[in-house]
Amino acid sequence: MLNPTTTIVAQVVSKLLFKWKRIAYPTIILTAIACLIVMIMKEEFDASTVVVLTNSSKSDILGKLVGSSSSELTSLIGLGGNSDQTVITALLESRALGLATVKKFRLDTVWKLDQTKLRNEDIIRVWASMLTSDLTNEGELVISFRDQDPARAAAVVRYCVSWLDSSQIAIKRSQANANFQFIEGRAEETKKLLDQAEDSILYFQKENGSFLPEEDLELTAQKSMSYDTQIDKLDLQIIQAEQATGRNSSQVLALKDFRNSLQSKYISLRSNRQIASTRNMTFVERMKILVSYERLKRNVERQASVYKYLVQQVEGLRIEAAQNTPTLTVVDPVILPQKKSTPKRMLIVETVFVLSVLFSSSLVIFDNEIKSFKQTIRTNLMQLKAQRKV
């Protein structure tokens, strides 16, 4: 005979074992089902590479040709264009990359898409879920692709890098050609303006004489007045000499020769209309001519400076349109992935096991409450049936 204490302990243990059985059975069953599911799930591999954007913008090329201010001038005339990071981001998100890659590797058949109802939107949706990219502000680009075949995943990543590089080179060439045509046309227009400015200053000199700066103009005018004064004095000396020695004397002839030489110099100075009118010009009139001349001169210098810059820029854009420099540099080459990325079998099984234990434990802990709730529902249903019969 067992004593009462032993009997009570045995009953408690049997109840606990019964409850643990109610916990263990569902947990084992659900965990086993999870194991079977993860075993038949297909493995997928992630292939990735790291590339950086090569800094070879058009402003760098022009900087070597026209100096450090080229980037500022380039931005002012609208040739800066979009940054390389913006272009790469747009290309990565474009449908062209996805459709080109799917077509090359026949990924639509790998993904087992319905060929009878295949649409580009369906392809792009699946493609976007398989391709991941991350572009940092420093220009570092990480490209990853997930596929069941590790070799195909690596090949897709290599093709994406090659496609991005060739596409960006094509875009740069197109922009360079468009800018080249614009700048070349602008240079031709500037050349015409420069010719007009040079013709204007030549016409001004023709109308106003060979214009000289204010100081030289004043000295020339003073020299002209000096010749005029000397000629007047020689005329008096010649009259006095004729009265004293006769008209044909050697002294008179020498004075006349000297007067004629001064007269020819004076006439030469006065042949310039600007100089001829200097004695009769006021300071304001001379300043007006000087200001007009300086304006024409500045216009010529400005047009010449712009034309020189545009010609140098045309050469820079011609070089850029012809270059074939890679825009992406591979820092971390893609390698054949050896470790699968999905499914994470251990994590899935552990998660199912924990959730099964929690669910079964909840049922055991709240067993009495559940039974009471069920009994309440049965009682209420019976009362409702009795009331309907009455």
ZINOR-V987520 format. One record per run of one state. SS is the DSSP state (alpha for helix, beta for strand, coil for the rest). FROM is the first residue (numbers start at 1). LEN is the number of residues. If there is no record, write none. Layout:
ss:SS from:FROM len:LEN
ss:SS from:FROM len:LEN
//
This chain:
ss:coil from:1 len:3
ss:alpha from:4 len:37
ss:coil from:41 len:3
ss:beta from:44 len:10
ss:coil from:54 len:4
ss:alpha from:58 len:9
ss:coil from:67 len:3
ss:alpha from:70 len:7
ss:coil from:77 len:7
ss:alpha from:84 len:9
ss:coil from:93 len:2
ss:alpha from:95 len:11
ss:coil from:106 len:1
ss:alpha from:107 len:4
ss:coil from:111 len:4
ss:alpha from:115 len:3
ss:coil from:118 len:2
ss:alpha from:120 len:11
ss:beta from:131 len:5
ss:coil from:136 len:4
ss:beta from:140 len:8
ss:coil from:148 len:2
ss:alpha from:150 len:59
ss:coil from:209 len:5
ss:alpha from:214 len:32
ss:coil from:246 len:4
ss:alpha from:250 len:21
ss:coil from:271 len:2
ss:alpha from:273 len:4
ss:coil from:277 len:6
ss:alpha from:283 len:40
ss:coil from:323 len:5
ss:beta from:328 len:5
ss:coil from:333 len:9
ss:beta from:342 len:1
ss:coil from:343 len:2
ss:alpha from:345 len:21
ss:coil from:366 len:1
ss:alpha from:367 len:23
ss:coil from:390 len:1
//
